[in-house]
Amino acid sequence: MIVIEVAEPEDAGEILTVQRAAYVGEAQLYGDPFIAPLVESITQVRKAVETATVLVARDGARIVGSIRGRMSGTTCLVGRLVVAPDRQGAGVGGALLAALHDEAAAALAFDLFTGHLSEGNLRLYRRHGYRETRRERMTDHLTLVHMRREL
């Protein structure tokens, strides 16, 4: 059974492990092994846990996913939704996203971005009420799709 709870600083190492495992596929998809989630340090993850809303999905003692949210005015900026590769497609990502929506109940909108080739991510976000607001070309191989969910 999956339990979603607020992350603690001591979770940073396991969050980083899940994050790296989850983003390997994205790095391969875009042909870039140096994407930010893969080069982020444990110190940076710990700082996020201490300064933002970071939720983890636990299956027993194991962290199988996490998500970050940070308020900017009345908008929650959503980032780093990650699910362990062996748990992808089982509803963990959707549960984390819904839990962040509940945790940041004061937000009037939620903003996020994902890569244009990340079809699974785009489907998940659309199912949870996100709509594309713009595209931002970063490189020849990467265009960011910015999405928003308004309440």
C-alpha positions as CSV (number, residue, x, y, z in Angstrom):
1,M,0.0,0.0,0.0
2,I,1.3,3.4,-1.0
3,V,1.4,6.1,1.7
4,I,2.1,9.7,0.7
5,E,3.7,12.0,3.3
6,V,5.8,15.1,3.7
7,A,9.5,14.3,3.1
8,E,12.1,14.8,5.9
9,P,15.7,15.9,5.3
10,E,17.0,12.4,5.9
11,D,14.9,11.2,2.9
12,A,17.2,13.3,0.5
13,G,19.5,10.4,-0.4
14,E,16.7,8.0,-1.3
15,I,14.8,10.8,-3.1
16,L,17.9,11.4,-5.2
17,T,18.3,7.7,-6.0
18,V,14.7,7.5,-7.2
19,Q,15.0,10.7,-9.1
20,R,18.1,9.5,-11.0
21,A,16.6,6.2,-11.8
22,A,13.4,7.9,-13.0
23,Y,15.2,10.4,-15.2
24,V,17.5,8.0,-17.0
25,G,14.8,7.3,-19.6
26,E,14.2,11.0,-20.1
27,A,18.0,11.6,-20.6
28,Q,18.0,8.8,-23.2
29,L,14.8,10.2,-24.9
30,Y,16.4,13.6,-25.3
31,G,20.0,12.4,-25.9
32,D,21.3,14.4,-22.9
33,P,22.9,12.7,-19.9
34,F,23.4,16.0,-18.1
35,I,19.8,17.0,-17.6
36,A,19.3,18.9,-14.3
37,P,17.6,16.0,-12.3
38,L,20.6,13.8,-13.1
39,V,23.3,16.2,-12.0
40,E,21.5,17.6,-8.9
41,S,23.4,17.0,-5.7
42,I,22.2,15.5,-2.4
43,T,22.8,18.9,-0.8
44,Q,20.4,20.5,-3.4
45,V,17.7,17.8,-2.7
46,R,18.1,18.3,1.0
47,K,17.7,22.1,0.6
48,A,14.5,21.5,-1.5
49,V,13.1,19.3,1.3
50,E,13.9,22.0,3.9
51,T,12.6,25.0,1.9
52,A,9.8,23.7,-0.3
53,T,6.9,21.3,-0.1
54,V,8.3,17.9,-1.0
55,L,6.1,14.8,-0.8
56,V,7.2,11.2,-1.0
57,A,5.3,8.0,-1.8
58,R,6.3,5.1,0.4
59,D,5.7,1.5,-0.1
60,G,6.6,0.2,3.3
61,A,10.0,1.7,4.1
62,R,10.9,2.2,0.4
63,I,10.4,5.6,-1.3
64,V,8.9,4.9,-4.7
65,G,8.2,8.5,-5.8
66,S,8.4,12.1,-4.9
67,I,7.2,15.5,-6.0
68,R,8.1,19.1,-5.2
69,G,6.0,22.2,-5.0
70,R,6.9,25.8,-4.2
71,M,4.5,28.7,-3.8
72,S,5.1,31.9,-5.9
73,G,2.3,34.3,-5.0
74,T,-0.9,32.3,-5.5
75,T,0.7,29.8,-7.9
76,C,2.3,26.5,-6.9
77,L,5.3,25.7,-9.1
78,V,5.4,21.9,-9.5
79,G,8.7,20.2,-10.1
80,R,10.5,16.9,-10.1
81,L,7.6,14.5,-10.1
82,V,9.5,11.2,-10.1
83,V,8.4,7.5,-9.8
84,A,10.8,4.5,-9.5
85,P,10.9,2.8,-12.9
86,D,9.5,-0.5,-11.5
87,R,6.4,1.4,-10.2
88,Q,5.7,3.6,-13.2
89,G,2.2,3.2,-14.6
90,A,0.7,2.1,-11.3
91,G,-0.9,5.4,-10.3
92,V,2.0,6.6,-8.0
93,G,2.6,9.8,-10.1
94,G,-1.1,10.6,-10.2
95,A,-1.4,10.1,-6.4
96,L,1.6,12.3,-5.8
97,L,0.2,15.1,-8.0
98,A,-3.2,14.9,-6.3
99,A,-1.6,15.0,-2.9
100,L,0.4,18.1,-3.9
101,H,-2.8,19.7,-5.0
102,D,-4.3,19.0,-1.6
103,E,-1.2,20.1,0.3
104,A,-1.1,23.4,-1.6
105,A,-4.8,24.1,-1.2
106,A,-4.3,27.9,-1.0
107,A,-2.9,27.9,-4.6
108,L,-5.2,29.3,-7.3
109,A,-3.1,27.7,-10.0
110,F,-0.4,25.1,-10.5
111,D,2.4,25.5,-13.1
112,L,4.8,22.9,-14.4
113,F,6.8,22.0,-17.5
114,T,7.9,18.8,-19.2
115,G,9.7,17.9,-22.4
116,H,7.8,17.7,-25.7
117,L,8.6,14.1,-26.3
118,S,7.5,13.0,-22.8
119,E,4.1,11.6,-23.9
120,G,3.4,9.7,-20.6
121,N,4.0,12.9,-18.6
122,L,1.9,15.0,-20.9
123,R,-1.0,12.5,-20.6
124,L,-0.7,12.4,-16.8
125,Y,-0.8,16.1,-16.5
126,R,-3.8,16.5,-18.9
127,R,-5.7,13.9,-16.9
128,H,-5.2,16.0,-13.8
129,G,-6.5,19.2,-15.4
130,Y,-3.4,20.8,-16.8
131,R,-3.5,22.6,-20.1
132,E,-0.7,23.7,-22.3
133,T,0.1,27.4,-22.1
134,R,3.2,27.7,-24.2
135,R,6.2,26.0,-25.7
136,E,9.8,27.0,-25.2
137,R,12.5,25.7,-27.5
138,M,15.6,25.1,-25.4
139,T,17.9,23.2,-27.9
140,D,17.5,21.4,-31.2
141,H,16.4,18.3,-29.3
142,L,14.3,19.8,-26.5
143,T,11.2,22.0,-26.4
144,L,9.6,22.5,-23.0
145,V,5.9,22.3,-22.8
146,H,4.6,24.7,-20.1
147,M,1.3,23.7,-18.5
148,R,-1.1,25.1,-16.0
149,R,-4.0,23.9,-13.9
150,E,-6.3,26.7,-12.7
151,L,-8.8,26.3,-9.9
